[in-house]
Amino acid sequence: MRKILIFAVATIISSSTPAFAQAQYAPSTCAYGYYQNADGICVHKPTAVPHEGATALCRDGLYSYATRGPDICANHGGIAELLRD
């Protein structure tokens, strides 16, 4: 009886685990200092000093390298100045 009860509880717990807790996430293939955007493209993380490819100066003082309109300076207070078309 005890073994059956333990098995039943274990079965209930394993079947009630949310799918997101069981999901396996692939590690990012981007180099250090880069992140993977929604399109799967590696983009330079925002920096305090502009480097080649900076697209905008954000209101928080960081330079963005995002190329998609909604991503430029996202979570950085918005765009203060566009650096290129």
Secondary structure by P-SEA (a helix, b strand, c coil): caaaaaaaaaaaaaaaccccccccccccccccccccccccbbbbccccccccccccccccccccccccccccccccccccccccc
